[in-house]
Amino acid sequence: MILIVSSRRPAQRTRSLVKDLNRVIPNSARMNRGKKSIKDLQKIAVGMGYDRIMLIGSKGGEPSTIRFLRVFPDGFEYIDGWLKIIHVTLRREITKKRAPAMNSLCIFNVAGERGYDVARYLQEGLNIDMFRNVSSLDEVSKYYDECDCALLILLLEKGFMIDFFHVEPFFELGPRIKVDLIE
């Protein structure tokens, strides 16, 4: 279970990304950070029964980073690494339909060996038991009985695309996030 939080003074697109992620990541809640410190966020997350925080940074009017924190009753720790956001396509820019609330999430690495570290980082950050390496999008529908939302990691010329899909029937939920992993 994860608390999705914006940076202290988020741009509108960052707030929209937080909202989009909250719709597709099961058992999540969202919050605008405001003046809250990381310690304040840790206390709030623990109080809500969450063990992770996803922190969406903002720079120059755009979402810029994704970082994950493990939270405990007596403190927190950053999970090693972070994702640099290169570009975001929000759900409203993909379709006018509202995303259904998701109940379960699986991570699928379609990027091969180069996507392994991104998949591992997202697995750890979202606290998901495992991720699956698949060679094509067609393979994702085999897992309809395990999850209703698929987080796909696709290889780009520069970096990776993180995209969310409804598994059965198979359609894009969004958001689309172009990222680079920084370790």
CORZITA-V539593 format. One record per pair of residues at least 12 apart in sequence whose ideal C-beta (glycine too) atoms are under 8 Angstrom apart, sorted by the first residue. I is the first residue (numbers start at 0). J is the second residue. D is the distance in Angstrom with one decimal. If there is no record, write none. Layout:
I/J/D, I/J/D
This chain:
0/26/4.4, 0/27/7.1, 0/47/7.8, 0/48/6.2, 0/49/4.5, 0/50/6.4, 0/51/7.1, 0/126/7.7, 1/24/6.5, 1/26/7.1, 1/27/4.9, 1/28/7.9, 1/49/5.9, 1/50/7.8, 1/51/4.2, 1/52/6.9, 1/53/5.5, 1/125/6.4, 1/126/7.0, 2/27/7.2, 2/28/5.4, 2/29/7.6, 2/30/6.3, 2/40/7.0, 2/43/7.0, 2/44/4.4, 2/47/6.6, 2/49/4.9, 2/51/7.2, 2/52/5.0, 2/53/7.3, 3/17/5.3, 3/20/5.3, 3/21/5.4, 3/24/7.0, 3/27/5.5, 3/28/7.1, 3/29/4.6, 3/30/7.4, 3/52/7.9, 3/53/4.7, 3/55/6.9, 4/17/7.3, 4/29/7.4, 4/30/5.2, 4/31/7.7, 4/32/5.1, 4/40/5.9, 4/52/5.9, 4/53/6.9, 4/54/5.4, 4/55/7.0, 5/17/5.1, 5/30/7.7, 5/31/5.3, 5/32/5.4, 5/55/5.4, 5/57/6.8, 6/32/6.2, 6/54/7.2, 6/55/6.7, 6/56/4.8, 6/57/4.5, 7/32/5.3, 7/33/7.0, 7/34/6.9, 8/57/7.2, 9/31/6.6, 9/32/7.4, 9/55/7.5, 9/57/4.7, 10/57/4.9, 10/59/7.9, 10/60/4.4, 10/61/6.3, 10/62/7.5, 11/60/7.9, 12/60/6.9, 12/61/5.7, 12/62/6.0, 12/87/6.6, 12/89/6.9, 13/55/5.7, 13/56/7.8, 13/57/4.1, 13/61/7.3, 13/62/4.6, 14/31/6.6, 15/89/5.2, 15/91/7.3, 16/55/5.9, 16/62/4.9, 16/87/5.6, 16/89/6.5, 16/174/6.0, 16/176/7.7, 17/29/5.0, 17/31/7.7, 17/55/5.5, 19/89/5.8, 19/90/4.7, 19/98/7.3, 19/173/6.3, 19/174/4.4, 20/53/7.1, 20/55/7.6, 20/174/7.0, 22/90/7.4, 22/97/8.0, 22/98/4.4, 22/100/6.5, 22/101/7.4, 22/172/7.7, 23/98/6.1, 23/101/5.4, 23/104/7.6, 23/148/5.5, 23/150/7.9, 23/163/4.5, 23/172/5.3, 23/173/7.8, 23/174/7.9, 24/53/7.9, 24/101/7.2, 24/104/6.2, 24/125/6.9, 24/148/7.9, 25/100/7.9, 25/101/4.9, 25/102/5.5, 25/103/5.7, 25/104/5.4, 25/148/6.9, 27/53/7.8, 28/47/6.3, 28/49/7.2, 30/43/7.2, 37/68/7.1, 37/75/6.4, 38/75/7.5, 40/52/5.8, 40/70/7.9, 41/68/7.4, 41/70/4.6, 41/71/7.9, 41/74/6.8, 41/75/4.3, 44/70/4.7, 45/70/5.6, 45/71/7.2, 45/72/5.3, 49/70/6.8, 50/69/6.6, 50/70/6.0, 50/71/7.9, 50/126/6.3, 51/67/6.1, 51/68/6.8, 51/69/6.3, 51/70/6.8, 51/124/6.6, 51/125/7.0, 51/126/5.3, 52/67/7.0, 52/68/4.3, 52/70/5.9, 52/75/7.4, 53/65/6.5, 53/66/7.6, 53/67/5.7, 53/124/6.6, 53/125/7.7, 54/66/4.6, 54/67/7.4, 54/68/6.7, 61/84/7.5, 61/87/7.1, 62/84/4.9, 62/87/5.3, 62/176/7.9, 63/83/7.2, 63/84/5.5, 64/81/5.5, 64/82/6.6, 64/83/6.1, 64/84/6.2, 65/81/6.5, 65/82/4.1, 65/84/6.5, 65/124/7.9, 65/176/7.7, 65/178/7.1, 66/78/7.6, 66/81/4.5, 66/82/7.8, 67/120/7.7, 67/123/7.1, 67/124/3.2, 67/125/7.7, 78/120/7.3, 78/123/5.5, 78/124/5.5, 79/182/6.7, 80/116/7.8, 80/120/5.3, 80/180/6.2, 80/181/6.3, 80/182/4.5, 81/180/7.9, 81/181/5.3, 82/117/7.4, 82/120/7.1, 82/161/7.9, 82/176/7.9, 82/178/4.3, 82/179/7.2, 82/180/5.9, 82/181/7.3, 83/178/6.3, 83/179/4.7, 83/180/7.8, 83/181/5.4, 84/176/6.1, 84/177/7.2, 84/178/5.7, 85/157/7.4, 85/158/5.6, 85/177/4.1, 85/178/6.3, 85/179/6.3, 86/176/7.7, 86/177/4.3, 87/174/6.0, 87/175/7.1, 87/176/5.4, 87/177/7.5, 88/173/6.7, 88/174/6.2, 88/175/4.1, 88/176/7.9, 89/173/6.7, 89/174/5.3, 90/172/7.0, 90/173/3.9, 90/174/5.6, 92/173/7.7, 93/171/6.1, 93/173/4.3, 93/174/7.7, 93/175/7.1, 94/171/7.6, 94/173/7.2, 98/172/5.0, 98/173/7.1, 99/165/7.0, 99/172/8.0, 101/147/5.6, 101/148/3.9, 101/165/7.9, 101/172/7.8, 102/147/5.5, 102/148/7.9, 103/145/7.0, 103/146/4.2, 103/147/5.7, 103/148/6.8, 104/125/7.0, 104/127/6.5, 104/146/5.8, 104/148/4.8, 104/149/7.7, 104/150/6.0, 105/127/7.5, 105/130/7.6, 105/131/6.7, 105/142/5.8, 105/145/6.0, 105/146/3.8, 105/148/7.4, 105/149/5.6, 105/150/7.1, 105/166/7.8, 106/118/5.7, 106/121/5.7, 106/122/5.7, 106/125/7.5, 106/127/5.9, 106/129/7.9, 106/130/3.8, 106/131/7.1, 106/149/7.9, 106/150/4.8, 106/152/7.1, 107/130/6.9, 107/131/5.3, 107/132/7.9, 107/133/5.1, 107/138/7.7, 107/139/5.5, 107/142/7.9, 107/149/5.5, 107/150/7.0, 107/151/5.1, 107/152/7.0, 108/130/5.7, 108/131/7.0, 108/132/4.9, 108/133/7.1, 108/152/4.9, 109/133/5.7, 109/134/7.3, 109/135/7.0, 109/136/6.7, 109/151/5.7, 109/152/6.3, 109/153/5.2, 109/154/7.4, 110/152/5.1, 110/153/5.8, 110/154/3.7, 110/159/5.8, 111/132/7.5, 111/134/8.0, 111/154/6.7, 113/154/5.8, 114/152/4.6, 114/153/7.8, 114/154/6.0, 114/159/6.0, 115/132/7.8, 116/180/5.5, 116/182/7.1, 117/152/5.3, 117/159/5.3, 117/161/7.7, 117/178/7.1, 117/180/5.0, 118/130/4.4, 118/132/7.8, 118/152/5.4, 120/180/6.1, 121/150/6.7, 121/152/7.3, 121/161/7.4, 125/150/7.9, 136/151/7.2, 136/164/8.0, 136/169/7.8, 139/151/7.2, 139/164/6.9, 139/166/6.4, 139/169/6.9, 140/166/6.4, 140/167/6.6, 140/169/5.5, 142/166/6.5, 143/166/4.9, 143/167/3.8, 146/166/6.0, 147/165/6.5, 147/166/5.5, 147/167/7.1, 148/163/6.1, 148/164/7.3, 148/165/6.5, 148/166/6.8, 148/172/6.8, 149/163/7.1, 149/164/4.6, 149/165/7.8, 149/166/5.2, 150/162/7.7, 150/163/5.7, 151/163/7.5, 151/164/6.2, 155/177/6.5, 157/179/7.4, 158/177/5.7, 158/178/5.8, 158/179/4.2, 159/177/7.3, 159/178/5.5, 159/179/7.2, 159/180/7.4, 160/175/6.2, 160/176/7.2, 160/177/5.6, 160/178/7.8, 161/175/7.5, 161/176/4.4, 161/177/7.9, 161/178/5.9, 162/174/7.9, 162/175/4.9, 162/176/7.5
